[in-house]
Amino acid sequence: MFAAFGRCRFLLIAALAALLVSCTFTKFAYNQADTVAAWMVDDYFDLEGTQKHDFQQRFERFHAWHRQAQLPEYAQFMRAARTRMQGNLSREDVLWFIDGMRARVRTAARHAAPEAAAMLATLTPAQIEHLQKKWGKANKKYVSEHKLNGTPEERHEVEAKKVIKQIEEWLAPLNNEQEARVMTLVRDRPLIEKERYAERVRRQKEFIALLAHRREDPQGFAARVNDWMVNWERGRAAEYQKQLDASWQKRAELLVNVHRMLKPEQRTTSLQRMQTYADDFVQLASAGGGASSRTAAR
């Protein structure tokens, strides 16, 4: 339900942030985050040999920090969320969880920014052009998948299916009647996917402009990267921010309504899932793993 936070500030934290705030988190995936991140960054930038090695070392340091410093706190957060879900879920509870997820992504971005800046400073013009081409293809896919050129009914259907999928992965499987009710609730929400896409493109252009400063003063460039990664709301149009805030409020109301329609066995399943997340975070924090653990030990 909070997949929006999977849109990370930069690819250096993409693998971890996507895993931790998406609906597909597993212990195995977290332990393989270094491999996933290396593939993602190379796919977008077409890195050279020395850059690949440099990225691997930087990500291993970040991954080790994240495992040791963040996962225990994530476990506490999930346990607190589970406690809130035991009663009658309120809109304030949902917004508390959203704010908590957002704050944790921001913390990860802030820690990753210096490493990201150092790597970005090595990019060649050809690699930046490669990134722009990849974004161009990804943007076309986004437009197609979200039916941005379709009818309002088509766009509502896409959004409803996405919401149902997220609810079932985070909470519990829904029956046909519940799915139909969710479809109705989603149709009551304003459509802002076109505005969201415009913001996506704006951020991409902002990032390309940022890279023009990569060969200047290292500290100044690092500050620019940190600002872009951590303060992602900066530069948004006021009207879009207003629409986005209203959308999150509607999302919270929708989730409260969904929680109320869950049957006792579905609520039990949702509580078990939250406990599983907390347990997994504790185990991952204590177990270490792979290259990241070796880096942390050096």
Backbone torsions as a table, in degrees:
resi	resn	phi	psi	omega
1	MET	NA	-14.0	-178.5
2	PHE	-118.1	37.2	-177.8
3	ALA	-64.0	-19.1	178.9
4	ALA	-58.7	-30.1	179.8
5	PHE	-74.7	-9.6	174.4
6	GLY	-71.0	-13.0	175.0
7	ARG	-79.5	87.5	-166.8
8	CYS	-80.7	167.8	-174.9
9	ARG	-72.0	-29.2	176.7
10	PHE	-164.1	159.1	-173.2
11	LEU	-63.7	-18.6	178.8
12	LEU	-61.2	-32.1	178.1
13	ILE	-108.2	5.9	-174.6
14	ALA	-59.1	-47.1	-176.1
15	ALA	-60.8	-47.1	-178.2
16	LEU	-69.5	-47.8	-177.2
17	ALA	-63.8	-39.9	179.7
18	ALA	-64.5	-40.1	-179.5
19	LEU	-69.7	-42.1	-172.0
20	LEU	-76.0	-26.4	-177.0
21	VAL	-117.1	7.2	174.2
22	SER	-94.3	-177.3	-178.2
23	CYS	-95.7	10.5	-174.6
24	THR	-119.9	23.0	-178.9
25	PHE	-65.3	132.6	171.5
26	THR	-140.9	158.3	177.8
27	LYS	-62.4	-40.0	179.9
28	PHE	-61.3	-44.8	-179.0
29	ALA	-62.3	-41.0	179.8
30	TYR	-63.1	-41.6	-179.7
31	ASN	-68.8	-19.1	178.0
32	GLN	-100.8	11.8	-174.4
33	ALA	-61.0	-33.5	-179.8
34	ASP	-64.1	-39.6	178.6
35	THR	-67.2	-43.9	179.8
36	VAL	-63.3	-44.8	-178.9
37	ALA	-63.4	-42.0	180.0
38	ALA	-61.7	-42.1	179.3
39	TRP	-65.2	-44.3	-178.2
40	MET	-62.1	-46.7	-177.5
41	VAL	-65.7	-42.3	178.6
42	ASP	-64.3	-37.5	-179.7
43	ASP	-63.9	-37.4	-177.7
44	TYR	-84.7	-30.8	-174.0
45	PHE	-114.3	-11.8	-177.6
46	ASP	53.9	62.0	-173.9
47	LEU	-68.2	153.2	173.1
48	GLU	-87.8	170.7	-174.3
49	GLY	-55.3	-48.9	-178.8
50	THR	-66.7	-33.9	178.4
51	GLN	-67.5	-38.6	178.0
52	LYS	-61.4	-44.7	179.5
53	HIS	-63.9	-42.9	-179.9
54	ASP	-62.7	-44.6	178.9
55	PHE	-61.5	-43.9	-178.9
56	GLN	-57.0	-44.9	180.0
57	GLN	-65.1	-41.0	-179.0
58	ARG	-67.3	-42.0	-179.7
59	PHE	-68.6	-36.4	178.2
60	GLU	-61.0	-39.5	177.8
61	ARG	-64.9	-44.0	179.1
62	PHE	-64.4	-43.3	-178.4
63	HIS	-62.7	-42.0	179.5
64	ALA	-64.0	-42.9	177.2
65	TRP	-61.2	-45.7	-176.1
66	HIS	-62.5	-42.7	-179.6
67	ARG	-61.9	-44.9	-174.0
68	GLN	-81.5	-38.8	-172.4
69	ALA	-95.5	-27.2	-172.1
70	GLN	-105.5	-39.8	-173.9
71	LEU	-60.7	-40.8	177.1
72	PRO	-59.3	-37.5	178.9
73	GLU	-70.3	-34.6	176.8
74	TYR	-62.4	-38.1	179.2
75	ALA	-62.3	-42.6	177.5
76	GLN	-62.1	-40.9	179.8
77	PHE	-62.3	-44.0	179.9
78	MET	-66.7	-37.0	177.4
79	ARG	-65.9	-38.8	177.6
80	ALA	-65.4	-39.0	178.1
81	ALA	-64.4	-40.4	179.3
82	ARG	-61.8	-40.9	179.0
83	THR	-61.4	-42.3	178.6
84	ARG	-64.1	-34.9	-177.3
85	MET	-76.4	-12.8	-179.6
86	GLN	-70.6	-25.3	179.1
87	GLY	-99.9	-153.7	176.3
88	ASN	-84.1	109.8	-177.0
89	LEU	-61.9	135.9	179.5
90	SER	-114.5	165.8	176.8
91	ARG	-60.8	-36.8	179.0
92	GLU	-63.5	-36.5	177.6
93	ASP	-62.7	-44.1	-179.4
94	VAL	-65.3	-45.0	179.8
95	LEU	-65.5	-33.4	174.3
96	TRP	-60.7	-43.1	-179.6
97	PHE	-67.5	-43.4	178.7
98	ILE	-60.5	-46.5	179.0
99	ASP	-62.4	-37.3	179.3
100	GLY	-65.5	-42.6	177.4
101	MET	-64.0	-43.2	180.0
102	ARG	-61.7	-43.1	-179.2
103	ALA	-63.7	-36.3	-178.7
104	ARG	-73.0	-35.1	173.4
105	VAL	-65.2	-40.6	-179.6
106	ARG	-63.9	-39.6	178.3
107	THR	-63.2	-44.1	178.4
108	ALA	-63.5	-41.5	179.9
109	ALA	-63.5	-41.7	-179.7
110	ARG	-62.4	-40.1	-179.7
111	HIS	-72.4	-33.4	-177.3
112	ALA	-79.4	-22.0	-171.2
113	ALA	-55.2	-45.5	-179.6
114	PRO	-61.6	-40.3	177.7
115	GLU	-66.3	-40.0	179.2
116	ALA	-63.3	-43.8	-179.0
117	ALA	-61.1	-42.0	-179.5
118	ALA	-62.9	-39.1	179.7
119	MET	-73.0	-42.0	-178.8
120	LEU	-62.3	-29.6	-179.0
121	ALA	-64.7	-17.9	-177.7
122	THR	-92.6	-3.5	-175.4
123	LEU	-66.4	143.0	176.3
124	THR	-94.4	162.0	175.8
125	PRO	-55.9	-37.4	-179.9
126	ALA	-64.4	-37.4	-180.0
127	GLN	-70.7	-34.7	175.9
128	ILE	-67.6	-39.9	176.2
129	GLU	-63.3	-38.4	177.3
130	HIS	-61.6	-42.2	178.0
131	LEU	-60.8	-44.0	-178.7
132	GLN	-63.3	-38.4	177.6
133	LYS	-66.3	-40.5	177.9
134	LYS	-63.2	-43.0	177.8
135	TRP	-63.1	-38.6	178.9
136	GLY	-59.2	-44.2	178.3
137	LYS	-66.7	-42.4	-179.6
138	ALA	-64.5	-36.2	179.8
139	ASN	-67.8	-39.5	176.7
140	LYS	-62.3	-40.2	178.2
141	LYS	-64.5	-40.9	178.8
142	TYR	-60.2	-47.3	179.8
143	VAL	-59.2	-42.4	-178.5
144	SER	-68.8	-48.5	-175.8
145	GLU	-66.6	-33.4	-178.5
146	HIS	-92.9	4.2	176.8
147	LYS	53.7	43.1	-176.3
148	LEU	-64.7	-24.8	177.6
149	ASN	-97.9	8.9	-178.9
150	GLY	-92.6	-171.1	179.5
151	THR	-79.9	161.0	175.2
152	PRO	-55.3	-37.5	179.2
153	GLU	-63.5	-41.6	178.6
154	GLU	-65.0	-41.3	179.8
155	ARG	-68.4	-37.9	176.0
156	HIS	-64.1	-37.5	-180.0
157	GLU	-65.6	-42.0	177.0
158	VAL	-60.6	-46.2	-179.0
159	GLU	-64.2	-41.7	-179.1
160	ALA	-63.2	-43.8	178.9
161	LYS	-62.6	-38.7	178.7
162	LYS	-65.3	-44.5	-179.9
163	VAL	-63.2	-44.0	179.4
164	ILE	-61.5	-43.0	179.5
165	LYS	-61.1	-43.9	-179.8
166	GLN	-66.4	-40.7	179.1
167	ILE	-62.8	-43.9	-177.7
168	GLU	-67.9	-30.2	180.0
169	GLU	-80.9	-33.8	-179.4
170	TRP	-87.7	-37.0	-174.8
171	LEU	-106.6	-80.9	-176.6
172	ALA	-163.9	155.9	175.9
173	PRO	-59.7	141.7	179.3
174	LEU	-102.1	150.7	174.1
175	ASN	-85.9	176.0	-175.4
176	ASN	-61.0	-40.8	-179.9
177	GLU	-64.5	-41.7	179.4
178	GLN	-66.0	-40.8	177.9
179	GLU	-60.5	-41.4	179.6
180	ALA	-63.1	-38.7	179.3
181	ARG	-68.3	-37.8	177.2
182	VAL	-64.6	-41.2	178.1
183	MET	-57.1	-41.7	179.4
184	THR	-66.6	-42.4	179.8
185	LEU	-63.2	-39.5	-179.3
186	VAL	-65.5	-36.4	-179.6
187	ARG	-66.5	-19.1	177.7
188	ASP	-81.4	-8.8	-179.4
189	ARG	-89.6	144.1	178.4
190	PRO	-68.7	145.5	178.0
191	LEU	-86.3	121.7	179.6
192	ILE	-128.6	18.9	-177.1
193	GLU	-64.4	-33.2	177.7
194	LYS	-66.4	-40.8	177.5
195	GLU	-67.7	-37.2	177.9
196	ARG	-64.2	-38.8	178.6
197	TYR	-66.0	-41.6	178.5
198	ALA	-60.9	-38.9	177.3
199	GLU	-66.7	-39.3	177.1
200	ARG	-57.7	-47.6	-179.6
201	VAL	-66.6	-39.8	178.2
202	ARG	-59.8	-42.9	179.9
203	ARG	-65.9	-36.7	177.5
204	GLN	-63.6	-45.4	178.6
205	LYS	-62.9	-38.0	178.4
206	GLU	-62.9	-39.1	-179.7
207	PHE	-67.7	-42.4	178.5
208	ILE	-62.6	-41.3	177.2
209	ALA	-63.5	-37.1	178.0
210	LEU	-60.9	-41.5	-177.4
211	LEU	-64.6	-20.3	178.0
212	ALA	-63.4	-18.1	-179.0
213	HIS	-99.1	9.8	-170.5
214	ARG	-66.9	-23.6	-178.5
215	ARG	-99.4	8.6	178.8
216	GLU	-88.6	-160.5	-179.4
217	ASP	-51.1	119.6	-176.6
218	PRO	-55.6	-41.9	-179.1
219	GLN	-66.8	-39.6	178.5
220	GLY	-65.9	-40.4	178.8
221	PHE	-66.9	-41.2	178.7
222	ALA	-60.8	-38.0	178.9
223	ALA	-65.7	-38.9	178.1
224	ARG	-64.1	-44.0	179.7
225	VAL	-63.3	-44.1	179.0
226	ASN	-58.8	-44.1	-178.9
227	ASP	-63.5	-41.6	-178.9
228	TRP	-66.7	-38.9	-176.7
229	MET	-77.5	-37.4	-172.1
230	VAL	-91.0	-40.9	-175.4
231	ASN	-103.3	64.1	-173.4
232	TRP	-69.7	-16.9	178.6
233	GLU	-77.5	-20.3	-174.6
234	ARG	-63.0	134.0	178.4
235	GLY	94.2	-7.5	178.3
236	ARG	-67.8	147.5	173.9
237	ALA	-66.5	140.4	-177.3
238	ALA	-59.2	-39.2	-178.7
239	GLU	-65.9	-40.4	178.9
240	TYR	-66.6	-40.7	178.2
241	GLN	-60.6	-39.4	177.7
242	LYS	-63.0	-43.9	178.8
243	GLN	-64.4	-40.9	-178.7
244	LEU	-65.7	-43.6	178.2
245	ASP	-60.0	-43.0	179.0
246	ALA	-65.0	-35.7	179.2
247	SER	-65.5	-40.7	178.4
248	TRP	-66.4	-35.9	176.8
249	GLN	-63.9	-42.9	177.8
250	LYS	-65.5	-38.6	177.8
251	ARG	-61.4	-42.0	179.2
252	ALA	-62.7	-43.8	178.9
253	GLU	-63.1	-39.3	178.6
254	LEU	-61.4	-44.4	-177.5
255	LEU	-68.1	-33.6	175.1
256	VAL	-63.4	-43.4	178.8
257	ASN	-64.5	-38.7	177.9
258	VAL	-64.5	-43.3	-179.3
259	HIS	-61.6	-36.6	179.9
260	ARG	-68.2	-29.3	-177.8
261	MET	-86.6	-6.2	179.9
262	LEU	-68.7	141.2	175.5
263	LYS	-80.3	162.4	-177.1
264	PRO	-51.9	-42.6	-178.8
265	GLU	-68.6	-30.3	176.9
266	GLN	-71.1	-38.6	176.7
267	ARG	-64.1	-38.8	177.8
268	THR	-62.1	-42.6	178.5
269	THR	-61.6	-43.5	-178.9
270	SER	-64.5	-38.8	178.1
271	LEU	-66.8	-39.4	177.6
272	GLN	-62.9	-38.4	179.8
273	ARG	-65.4	-43.1	178.6
274	MET	-62.8	-38.1	177.9
275	GLN	-67.3	-37.1	178.3
276	THR	-63.2	-42.3	176.9
277	TYR	-58.8	-47.5	-179.1
278	ALA	-60.7	-44.7	179.5
279	ASP	-63.2	-40.7	179.7
280	ASP	-63.2	-41.1	179.0
281	PHE	-62.2	-41.2	178.9
282	VAL	-63.7	-45.8	-179.6
283	GLN	-63.9	-41.8	179.6
284	LEU	-65.4	-39.5	-179.2
285	ALA	-65.1	-36.0	-177.0
286	SER	-86.9	-22.3	-173.3
287	ALA	-85.5	-31.3	-172.0
288	GLY	68.8	-171.7	177.3
289	GLY	167.0	136.3	169.1
290	GLY	56.3	-147.9	-174.2
291	ALA	-66.1	-31.7	-178.3
292	SER	-61.9	-40.4	179.5
293	SER	-65.8	-38.2	179.8
294	ARG	-66.2	-38.3	178.7
295	THR	-64.3	-42.2	-178.5
296	ALA	-65.2	-28.7	-176.6
297	ALA	-79.0	-18.8	-177.2
298	ARG	-73.2	NA	NA
